Amino acid sequence: MHAELPVVSFICALLSLAPLPWHWRAGTVPTISLSIWLFFSNLINGINSIIWSGNVEIVAVVWCDIATKILMGANVALASSIFCLCVHLERVSSVRQVRTTPGQRRRRQIIDCLLCGGFPMIYMALHYIVQGHRFDIVEDFGCRPYTYVSWPSVIIIWIPPLLFSVASLIISGMAFRNFWIRRISFARHLQESSSALTPSKYFRLMSMSLVQMFWGLLVISLNMWFTMKHGLRPWTGWNDVHYNFSRVGLFPTIFLPTQDLAFTFALWWAVPISTLLFFGFFAFGQDAMKEYHACFRWVRRTIFRVSDKPSIVKDTFPFPSQ
C-alpha cells in the first residue's frame, strides 16, 4: 500500500492547471495541451491508486476502459505537444515570416489542435489493433493499458512518440540556431514579428520544451526496452491475438518480480515528474506572479469579504517660488 500515490497525483493535477489561464489567454495550443493531458493523467493515477489500494478486485470496468485509453493517448500527446511548441518557437525565431496575420494564426492553432488532440485520439483507436485483452489491474496502481508486444505494436505504439521526439530535437536545434544568429537584436525581432512572446518567455518555453523532450525520450526508451526485454511475440493473426478479449489481467504486488515492481513504480512517477518540470518553468515568471496576486485578491474579496484598500496619495504642496 502506497498512501503517497494519490496525494502526489492530486497535487500534481492541480499544479498542471496552474499555468493554464495565461496560456489560454495567449492562445498557445501546445502548452494548453500539455496542461490538460498532464491533468487527466495525474487525475487518473490518483483515482486508480485509491480504488485499487491493496487489492486487485475487478471493479469500475467502464472507468478502466476510458482511463486506459486516455493514458495511452497521453503517451503520444505529450510528445506531439512538445513538437508543436518547438515548431512554433522555430517559426517565431526565423525570418521567413516577418508578421503573422490573424488568419495564419488561426490556421496554426487548428493544425496544433489536430496534432495535440486529434492525432492522440487516432492513436488511442489504433491501440485496439495490438490490445490483446481489455486491460490489466496492478495492485496499488490500478488499471493499466495492455499491449500485445509484437512488430505491429512497435509501429503503432512506439514509433510515433519517438518520431515526434526526434523531430522536436531537430527543430529545437534550428530554433536555437536562429536565436544565436540574431541574439543581439532578438527582442526587437520578436516585437517586429507581432509575437506575444518576450525574450524571457521565449527562453522559458524553449528550456521547458528541451527538458521535457529529453525526459520524454528517456521514459519512452526505458519503457520500450523493459516491455521488449523478452523479445517480440509473433503476430499470429487478429483472432488469436484478440482471443478472450474481455479478460482482465490481475497482478497482486506479492507475485510481481522485484524488478517489475520497481519499474512499475518508476514508470508511475514519470507523470508527476513531467508535471513538476512543466510547473517549475512557469510557476515563478512574471505572468505567474500576476495570476497569484489576482487569485489572492479574489479570495480576499469573495471569501473573506475584505475590500481592497485604496492607495493613499498624500497631497504635496510645493514651496512658493521666490
Buried (B, 14 or more C-beta within 10 A) or exposed (E): EBEEBBEBBBBBBEBBBBBBBBBEEBBBBBBBBBBBBBBBBBBBBBBBBBBBBEEBEEEBEEBBEEBBBBBBBBBBBBBBBBBBBBBBBBBBBBEEEEEBEEEEEEEBBEBBBBBBBEBBEEBBEBBEBBBBBBBBBBBBBBBBBBBBBBEBBBEBBBEBBBBBBBBBBEBBEBBBEBBEBBEEEBBEBBEEBBBEBBBEBBBBBBEBBBBBBEBBBEBBEBBBEBBBEEEBBEBEEEEEBBEEEEEBBBBEBEEBEEEBBEBBBBBBEBBBEBBBBBBEBBBEBEBBEEBEEEEEEEEEEEEEEEEEEEEEEEEEEEEEEE
